[in-house]
Amino acid sequence: MIGKKIGKSRRHDRIRKKVSGIGERPRLCVYRSLNNVYAQIIDDTKGATLAAASTLDKDLRGEDGHKGNIAAAKKVGILLAKKATAAGIKQVVFDRSGYRYHGSIKALAEGSREGGLEF
């Protein structure tokens, strides 16, 4: 039986073979820990982060409740979309980093769509 970490690593590698962020359409990468949710928009050709948001940002730090749940992920998605539109980014490629498109990952994607990002 394959362990959880090895399985996630294999899924992540399989996804990254197909998903790459270029200048016109950068990659929205997601990381989820037990306590927080992180997201960043990356231009892989330059190797640079164009915008980033997480539950540790000053805008979301004062919020009550758990920071790793669906509601917090949706707020991170909306905040990331605001930062991306301020940087002139409208279209992205979604990189779920080996996580299932479910729960907090889905909420972050829906929040960023509500904020104005297209993918």
N, C-alpha and C positions, 0 to 999 in steps of 0.2 A: 504494500500500500504506500502511495506517495504522500508525504507530509504536506501540510497546508502551505508552508513557506515555499517548498519546491514547486507545488502546483501553481501557486500565484506567480512565481518567477517565470515559469514556462508560459503561462497565459500572457504575462506582460511582454515577454520576448516575442511571442507570436503576434501580438497587437502592434508592437513597435516596428516590426518588419513592414507593415502596411501603412502605418500612420506616421506622417512626418509633417512638421510645420515649416512652411516657407513664408517669405515676406508678405505675400498677398493674403495668405491664410495660415496664420500661426497655430500652434498646437496648444489646446487647453488641457493641462495635465493636472490630475487630482491625486492627492494623498490623504489617507484617512487613518488616524490613530484612534485609540480608544477614547481619548479625551478631547481631541480637536480635529478640525477639517481644514485642509490647506488646498489651494488651487493657484496655479500660475499659468500665464500665457507666454509661450516660448517660441522664438524664431530659431529653428534648428540650423538654418544656413549660417547665421551669425553666432549661434551659441549664446544667445542673450535672452534674459527674461524681460518681457515688455510690460507686464502688469502682474501683480500678485495680490492675493487676499487670503485671509485665514480668520479663524475665530479668535486669534491672538491680536488682531488689529485693534487700534485705539477706538475705532468706531463701534466694534462689537464687544470690546472687553468689559464694558459696564453692564452687559445684558445678564439677566438672572437665568438660572437653569443650567443644565448640562450642555457643554459645548460640542459634544460629538454626536448629537442627535439630528434628526431630519430637519427640524425647525432651524437649527443653527446652520446646517448645510445650505438651506435655501437662502438664508440671509447672506452667507458667504458668496453664493452665486450672484445675487443681486448686486452686492458690493463690487465684485470682480467685473461685472458687466458695466457698472458706472465708471470704474477705472479704465476699462478697455475703450469705452467710447470717448473718454477724455483723451486717450492716447491715439485716437483715430482708427481703432480696430472695430470692424463690424462682423466679419466672418472668421470663424475658427474651425479647427478640426478637434473633435473631442477624443481625448485619450483617457480611458477609464483606468489605466494602469493595472490591469489584471483583476480589478474588482468586478463583481457582477453589477449590471445596470439595474440596481434595486436599492431601495432605502435611501440612505444619505447621498449616494452617488447620483441617483435619479433626481433627488430633490435639488442638488446643486446644479445639475443640468437644466432643470425646469426653471430655477431661479435666474440663471444666467440668460435663458431664453426670454423670460419676462423682462429682464433688464435691457434687452435689445440685441443680444448677440445671436447670430445665425449659425447653425450647424446641423 
